[in-house]
């Protein structure tokens, strides 16, 4: 499922963000977070962004915040987040919530105490995760082969055509190979997916290389392991 405005307060650590208006548009898809520094953001968005307004670099009056809602509607953004606190925008004007309802533009309030770096990172990760969850898992070569000839015959073909793959090494490395495929080799993301430290991933990769046959070329053998894993996924 694509990430929507409705999902934002439910994300880990974002419970302090509250929907204050425009609930009829809460199912708008969030394509990416965008921090608006200029008075106008029309030239900087492409549609589907969740736009954050802080008031730090530019004073935001109630009238200007209303302009942001109108501009957001015209630009096709998914929603508007206004940061409030004593330092800049003291509180969210009531008229802004009513206007958001009229425009069906989701309007969120976020406290300044919630670090923006954490907010944008959490949203970005959720967007990436939702996109990956929508990628089709069926119809690939491995699935077609398994469906066409059966897993037992496929294992025989792997032994016949990929004889250099040691079953023990393949079996002990399946989780590592799978997460390597999912995260495209990004060791930080691999560590997060497996719930371990990045050094653990690095050490496991080094150990995998060390356990390869001495006569093998590590990069080519790793590709062979990945292929064997794809063709024999449990």
C-alpha positions in Angstrom: 0.0 0.0 0.0 1.2 3.5 -0.8 1.9 5.8 2.1 -0.9 8.3 2.7 -1.4 11.4 4.8 -3.5 9.4 7.1 -0.5 7.2 7.9 1.9 10.0 8.9 0.9 10.2 12.7 1.0 6.4 12.9 4.7 6.2 11.8 7.2 5.4 14.6 8.1 8.5 16.5 5.6 10.8 14.7 2.7 10.5 17.1 3.1 14.2 18.0 2.0 15.2 14.5 -1.8 15.8 14.4 -4.2 16.2 11.6 -6.0 19.5 12.2 -8.0 19.9 9.0 -8.7 18.6 5.5 -9.5 15.1 6.7 -11.4 14.4 3.5 -8.1 14.4 1.7 -6.3 12.2 4.2 -6.0 9.4 1.7 -3.7 11.5 -0.5 -0.6 9.6 -1.4 2.7 11.0 0.0 5.3 10.9 -2.7 8.1 12.7 -0.7 8.6 15.2 2.1 9.6 18.7 1.2 10.7 21.6 3.5 9.5 24.9 2.1 12.0 27.7 2.8 10.7 30.3 0.3 7.5 32.2 0.4 6.3 30.3 -2.6 7.1 26.6 -3.3 5.3 26.2 -6.6 8.6 26.0 -8.6 10.1 23.4 -6.2 7.4 20.7 -6.1 6.1 18.3 -8.6 3.0 17.0 -6.9 2.4 14.5 -4.2 4.8 16.1 -1.7 4.1 16.6 2.0 5.2 20.2 2.4 6.6 21.4 5.8 6.4 25.0 6.8 8.6 26.1 9.7 8.6 29.9 9.7 12.3 29.8 10.6 13.8 31.4 7.5 10.7 33.5 6.7 7.9 35.0 8.8 4.6 33.2 8.2 1.5 35.2 9.0 -2.0 33.6 9.1 -2.6 35.1 5.6 0.6 33.6 4.2 -0.2 30.2 5.7 -3.6 30.4 4.0 -1.8 31.2 0.8 0.2 28.0 1.3 -3.0 26.0 1.4 -4.3 27.5 -1.8 -0.9 27.1 -3.5 -0.7 23.5 -2.3 -4.0 22.7 -3.7 -3.0 24.2 -7.1 0.3 22.4 -7.1 -1.2 19.0 -6.2 0.8 18.5 -3.0 -0.5 15.7 -0.7 -0.7 17.9 2.4 0.7 20.7 4.5 2.6 20.5 7.8 2.9 23.6 10.0 5.5 23.6 12.8 4.2 25.4 15.9 5.9 26.5 19.1 6.9 29.6 21.0 9.9 30.4 18.7 8.3 31.1 15.4 4.7 30.1 14.6 3.0 30.3 18.0 -0.1 28.4 17.2 -2.2 27.2 14.3 -4.9 29.7 13.4 -8.4 28.2 13.7 -9.3 29.8 10.3 -6.6 27.7 8.7 -8.2 24.4 9.8 -11.5 25.6 8.4 -9.9 26.5 5.1 -8.1 23.2 4.9 -11.5 21.5 5.3 -13.0 23.6 2.5 -10.0 22.8 0.2 -9.8 19.1 1.2 -6.2 19.7 1.9 -4.7 17.7 4.8 -3.3 20.2 7.4 -1.0 18.9 10.1 0.4 20.5 13.2 3.9 19.5 14.3 5.7 20.7 17.4 9.1 22.3 17.0 10.4 20.0 19.6 10.2 17.1 17.1 13.5 17.2 15.1 12.9 17.6 11.4 15.7 15.3 10.5 14.0 12.5 12.3 10.6 13.3 10.7 11.8 13.5 7.1 14.0 10.4 7.5 11.1 8.4 9.0 8.7 9.4 6.2 11.3 8.8 3.5 12.0 5.3 4.8 8.3 4.6 4.9 7.8 5.7 1.3 10.7 3.5 0.1 9.3 0.5 2.1 5.8 1.0 0.7 7.2 1.2 -2.9 9.2 -2.0 -2.4 6.2 -3.8 -1.0 4.3 -3.0 -4.2 6.9 -4.5 -6.4 5.6 -7.7 -8.0 7.2 -10.9 -6.5 5.6 -13.2 -9.1 6.5 -13.5 -12.7 10.3 -13.6 -12.3 12.6 -16.2 -13.8 13.0 -18.2 -10.6 9.2 -18.3 -10.0 8.6 -19.3 -13.6 11.2 -22.1 -13.4 9.8 -23.5 -10.1 6.3 -23.4 -11.5 7.3 -25.0 -14.7 9.6 -27.8 -13.6 9.1 -28.2 -9.9 11.5 -27.5 -7.0 12.9 -31.0 -6.9 14.1 -30.9 -10.6 15.3 -27.4 -10.1 17.6 -28.5 -7.3 19.0 -31.2 -9.6 19.7 -28.5 -12.3 21.4 -26.3 -9.8 23.7 -29.2 -8.8 24.3 -30.0 -12.4 25.0 -26.6 -13.8 26.2 -24.8 -10.6 28.3 -27.6 -9.1 30.7 -25.2 -7.5 28.0 -24.0 -5.1 28.4 -25.6 -1.7 25.0 -26.4 -0.2 26.2 -25.6 3.3 27.6 -22.2 2.4 24.4 -21.4 0.5 22.1 -22.5 3.3 24.0 -20.6 6.0 24.0 -17.4 3.9 20.4 -17.3 2.6 19.3 -14.5 5.0 22.4 -12.5 4.0 21.9 -13.0 0.3 18.2 -12.2 0.5 18.7 -8.9 2.3 21.6 -8.1 -0.1 19.1 -8.4 -2.9 16.4 -6.4 -1.1 18.7 -3.6 -0.1 20.8 -3.7 -3.3 24.0 -4.2 -1.4 23.6 -1.2 0.9 25.2 -2.5 4.1 23.5 0.1 6.4 20.1 -0.9 5.1 21.0 -4.6 5.3 22.0 -4.1 9.0 18.7 -2.4 9.8 16.7 -5.1 8.0 18.4 -7.8 9.9 18.4 -5.9 13.2 22.2 -5.9 13.7 25.1 -3.5 13.5 26.7 -2.6 10.2 30.0 -4.1 11.3 28.1 -7.4 11.7 27.1 -7.3 8.0 30.7 -6.4 7.0 32.1 -9.3 9.1 29.6 -11.8 7.6 30.4 -10.7 4.1 34.1 -11.1 4.8 33.5 -14.5 6.4 31.4 -15.5 3.3 34.4 -14.6 1.1 36.8 -16.5 3.3 34.6 -19.6 3.1 34.5 -19.6 -0.7 36.6 -22.3 -2.5 40.2 -21.1 -2.7 40.4 -21.3 -6.5 37.2 -19.2 -7.0 37.1 -15.5 -7.9 35.1 -13.9 -5.1 32.9 -11.6 -7.2 31.9 -14.3 -9.7 31.3 -16.8 -6.9 29.1 -14.4 -5.0 27.1 -13.9 -8.2 26.7 -17.6 -8.5 25.6 -17.8 -4.9 23.0 -15.2 -5.5 21.7 -17.0 -8.6 21.5 -20.3 -6.8 19.7 -18.6 -3.9 17.2 -17.0 -6.3 16.5 -20.3 -8.0 16.1 -22.3 -4.8 14.3 -19.9 -2.5 12.5 -22.0 0.1 
